[in-house]
Amino acid sequence: AYLGAASRYDDPLGELYLRTARLTVEGERVEQSLGARWSFAPRWLLRPVVSAAHETLVRTAAEGERLRARRIFSRAAALARWDFASGSALTGLASAECHGTAEGGAASGCDVAAPTGRLGVEHHLGPVTALATVGRYVRVPTLGELYGVADAVRGNPELRPEAAWSAEAGARIDVSFRSGGLRGITGELFVFGRAVDDLVAYRRVGMGYVVPFNVKGARLLGAELLAAARLGEHITAEVSATLLDPRDTSEGRTTTNDVLPYRSRLLLAPSARARLPLRSSWLGDAELFASYVYQSSRYVDPAGLAVLPE
């Protein structure tokens, strides 16, 4: 797989606090994976996977100043699934990662993250699927978080990887029927919680720019909801919502406010999609899509003194 992205900012009047009239940010990631799938018993499935990636971030200012960061990444993982009863399954995932990151020269070495894993159970009952998972993950800061993507979003090379215990539970339903113009409904409801050490978050440090930092201890609770309806043969209406309660639980915290900065407590995204058959011998159909995203207000500093409006 290959992923490439490039952005150019032209700011001749200095309104974006870039400290340059033009800034170009380029990123690339090349990744390859090899996996296998073994059904070594009637109710057992094993999927080992190894993967490797090379990632670069290049930031160039109009004056010729250039930053180049690289990362090499490798991962080994194994997933096992046991269908222990009719409609019920237990899934386990274990993995280990290796990261080598450098600014300027070639990346070398290996910062091995702690082993991670996940254990989940699911049960199917007609159109309803119930799921629950628990796990532990480790996330190494991205190149943009370490070295910045602009002077308005600066980096912090001292960031530590974040690690967390997580749990979630919920259900999905998918029902097809005919009732007037309604052809079916789909719904999902999940609740989740994470206890995080060294969470990577952002805060405003000076006028016009933000910097990532590690929150020593954090707790995030939330819920995610998705509801969709199929109207006739060609129209789908959907709404998704995320409720989040992000709290700083660090020992020795010196601020009264404990809501984490730059995290909205409500995201709402309704959308509609219409598929239009073209009845052409060389074109199948066309699709029209419209969406709206609402994001609630956010604090921009740990003390909660400044607020970004909704």
Summary of the structure (lengths in Angstrom):
residues: 310
radius of gyration: 23.3
end to end distance: 36.7
largest distance: 68.7
contacts: 891
relative contact order: 0.09
helix: 2%
strand: 68%
